[in-house]
Amino acid sequence: MEQAGNGPEDYTGVSKMADVKTRELGKIVKKRLIELEMTQVQLANILGTQELCRMLKGKRPGYKYREQMLKILKINENDVA
């Protein structure tokens, strides 16, 4: 499916480029969770979402939670795309 000006999108409505960036963020977040000995469930509870797994896999963009997630995990914004 193609939308004017936004590029190709999958069935979720997330552009392919956003999907790649979100998956890269997901890898960084998963690595940091291991370092902090924190589970995805714990982070999801703190964020107040049940969609964390889908966000980390790039199936949902998660823009709403990005800033808060980076702050909780102490990830520098410059370290992520």
Stockholm file with secondary structure:
# STOCKHOLM 1.0

chainA/1-81         MEQAGNGPEDYTGVSKMADVKTRELGKIVKKRLIELEMTQVQLANILGTQELCRMLKGKRPGYKYREQMLKILKINENDVA
#=GR chainA/1-81 SS CEETTTEEBCTTSCBHHHHHHHHHHHHHHHHHHHHHTCCHHHHHHHHTCSCHHHHHTTSSCCHHHHHHHHHHHTCCGGGCC
#=GC SS_cons        CEETTTEEBCTTSCBHHHHHHHHHHHHHHHHHHHHHTCCHHHHHHHHTCSCHHHHHTTSSCCHHHHHHHHHHHTCCGGGCC
//
